[in-house]
Amino acid sequence: MARQSISFTKPNDEWLKNQVDNKEYSSKSELVNDLIRQARSQQVQIDWIRTKLERAENSGFTSDSKAQILKQSKNLLNG
């Protein structure tokens, strides 16, 4: 695993320490890695929505109903 050295603002460092102190995570590294995984997952969802919007804009209309789009979005958000 690659080793990195990063700096945090005081409020962010205190928040990280609190998460570790509260036994939510065993270390700051574990927490930072989890936050990155969450951000990557969110990016997949954002890219999916962006693609759907671009297709809809380019075609003028989508054949999916509001309910179908909402259901697909919720399915993506819930994993």
GROMACS elastic network, one bead per residue, 0.5 to 0.9 nm:
[ bonds ]
;  ai    aj funct       b0    kb
    7    13     6  0.85399   500
    8    11     6  0.80376   500
    8    12     6  0.59184   500
    8    13     6  0.55166   500
    9    12     6  0.53093   500
    9    13     6  0.60617   500
    9    14     6  0.85963   500
   10    13     6  0.50924   500
   10    14     6  0.61109   500
   10    15     6  0.85943   500
   11    14     6  0.51506   500
   11    15     6  0.61877   500
   11    16     6  0.86687   500
   12    15     6  0.50479   500
   12    16     6  0.61682   500
   12    17     6  0.85933   500
   13    16     6  0.50705   500
   13    17     6  0.61458   500
   13    18     6  0.85980   500
   14    17     6  0.50412   500
   14    18     6  0.61318   500
   14    19     6  0.86984   500
   15    18     6  0.50856   500
   15    19     6  0.63449   500
   15    20     6  0.88225   500
   16    19     6  0.52270   500
   16    20     6  0.64668   500
   16    21     6  0.86433   500
   16    27     6  0.87214   500
   16    28     6  0.61846   500
   16    31     6  0.75241   500
   16    32     6  0.85012   500
   17    20     6  0.51745   500
   17    21     6  0.59623   500
   17    22     6  0.84760   500
   17    27     6  0.84696   500
   17    28     6  0.71505   500
   18    22     6  0.59155   500
   18    23     6  0.85257   500
   18    24     6  0.86743   500
   19    22     6  0.52069   500
   19    23     6  0.64699   500
   19    24     6  0.53350   500
   19    25     6  0.62820   500
   19    26     6  0.87218   500
   19    27     6  0.86353   500
   19    28     6  0.82089   500
   19    31     6  0.80125   500
   20    23     6  0.51177   500
   20    24     6  0.57535   500
   20    26     6  0.57420   500
   20    27     6  0.57489   500
   20    28     6  0.66407   500
   20    31     6  0.80477   500
   21    24     6  0.75676   500
   21    25     6  0.81170   500
   21    26     6  0.84061   500
   21    27     6  0.89740   500
   22    25     6  0.77831   500
   23    26     6  0.63100   500
   23    27     6  0.88805   500
   24    27     6  0.89790   500
   24    31     6  0.84372   500
   25    28     6  0.72872   500
   25    29     6  0.88606   500
   25    30     6  0.63897   500
   25    31     6  0.59712   500
   26    29     6  0.84073   500
   26    30     6  0.66671   500
   26    31     6  0.79412   500
   27    30     6  0.52886   500
   27    31     6  0.64805   500
   27    32     6  0.87664   500
   28    31     6  0.50403   500
   28    32     6  0.60666   500
   28    33     6  0.85199   500
   29    32     6  0.51327   500
   29    33     6  0.60809   500
   29    34     6  0.85332   500
   30    33     6  0.51968   500
   30    34     6  0.61962   500
   30    35     6  0.86981   500
   31    34     6  0.50663   500
   31    35     6  0.61954   500
   31    36     6  0.86402   500
   32    35     6  0.50590   500
   32    36     6  0.62108   500
   32    37     6  0.86673   500
   33    36     6  0.50787   500
   33    37     6  0.62216   500
   33    38     6  0.86760   500
   34    37     6  0.50343   500
   34    38     6  0.62091   500
   34    39     6  0.86206   500
   35    38     6  0.50841   500
   35    39     6  0.61878   500
   35    40     6  0.86397   500
   36    39     6  0.50141   500
   36    40     6  0.61324   500
   36    41     6  0.85979   500
   37    40     6  0.51009   500
   37    41     6  0.62151   500
   37    42     6  0.86367   500
   38    41     6  0.50901   500
   38    42     6  0.61667   500
   38    43     6  0.85890   500
   39    42     6  0.50335   500
   39    43     6  0.61386   500
   39    44     6  0.87899   500
   40    43     6  0.50220   500
   40    44     6  0.65014   500
   40    45     6  0.89204   500
   41    44     6  0.52173   500
   41    45     6  0.66097   500
   41    46     6  0.88140   500
   41    79     6  0.89521   500
   42    45     6  0.50723   500
   42    46     6  0.61509   500
   42    47     6  0.85674   500
   42    77     6  0.80702   500
   43    47     6  0.59986   500
   43    48     6  0.84983   500
   44    47     6  0.51391   500
   44    48     6  0.62304   500
   44    49     6  0.87626   500
   44    76     6  0.89529   500
   45    48     6  0.50887   500
   45    49     6  0.63009   500
   45    50     6  0.85614   500
   45    73     6  0.81641   500
   45    76     6  0.64321   500
   45    77     6  0.70279   500
   46    49     6  0.51594   500
   46    50     6  0.60138   500
   46    51     6  0.85331   500
   47    51     6  0.60590   500
   47    52     6  0.85891   500
   48    51     6  0.51698   500
   48    52     6  0.62719   500
   48    53     6  0.86831   500
   48    73     6  0.89343   500
   48    76     6  0.88064   500
   49    52     6  0.50786   500
   49    53     6  0.61406   500
   49    54     6  0.85705   500
   49    73     6  0.78371   500
   50    53     6  0.50889   500
   50    54     6  0.60828   500
   50    55     6  0.85616   500
   51    54     6  0.51046   500
   51    55     6  0.61019   500
   51    56     6  0.84945   500
   52    55     6  0.51925   500
   52    56     6  0.61011   500
   52    57     6  0.85600   500
   52    62     6  0.87460   500
   53    56     6  0.50414   500
   53    57     6  0.60166   500
   53    58     6  0.84870   500
   54    57     6  0.50680   500
   54    58     6  0.60329   500
   54    59     6  0.85053   500
   55    58     6  0.51215   500
   55    59     6  0.60274   500
   55    60     6  0.82518   500
   55    61     6  0.85411   500
   55    62     6  0.79177   500
   56    59     6  0.52097   500
   56    60     6  0.56906   500
   56    61     6  0.53174   500
   56    62     6  0.52797   500
   56    63     6  0.89146   500
   57    60     6  0.51245   500
   57    61     6  0.69516   500
   57    62     6  0.85251   500
   58    61     6  0.80985   500
   59    62     6  0.71831   500
   61    64     6  0.88810   500
   62    65     6  0.78326   500
   64    67     6  0.79718   500
   64    68     6  0.58021   500
   64    69     6  0.62898   500
   65    68     6  0.50857   500
   65    69     6  0.62878   500
   65    70     6  0.85401   500
   66    69     6  0.52100   500
   66    70     6  0.60722   500
   66    71     6  0.85132   500
   67    70     6  0.50747   500
   67    71     6  0.60110   500
   67    72     6  0.85649   500
   68    71     6  0.50602   500
   68    72     6  0.61123   500
   68    73     6  0.85139   500
   69    72     6  0.51557   500
   69    73     6  0.60962   500
   69    74     6  0.85993   500
   70    73     6  0.50900   500
   70    74     6  0.61335   500
   70    75     6  0.85612   500
   71    74     6  0.51573   500
   71    75     6  0.61109   500
   71    76     6  0.86609   500
   72    75     6  0.50835   500
   72    76     6  0.62688   500
   72    77     6  0.86760   500
   73    76     6  0.51954   500
   73    77     6  0.62123   500
   73    78     6  0.86311   500
   74    77     6  0.50193   500
   74    78     6  0.60332   500
   74    79     6  0.84996   500
   75    78     6  0.52036   500
   75    79     6  0.61676   500
   76    79     6  0.51706   500
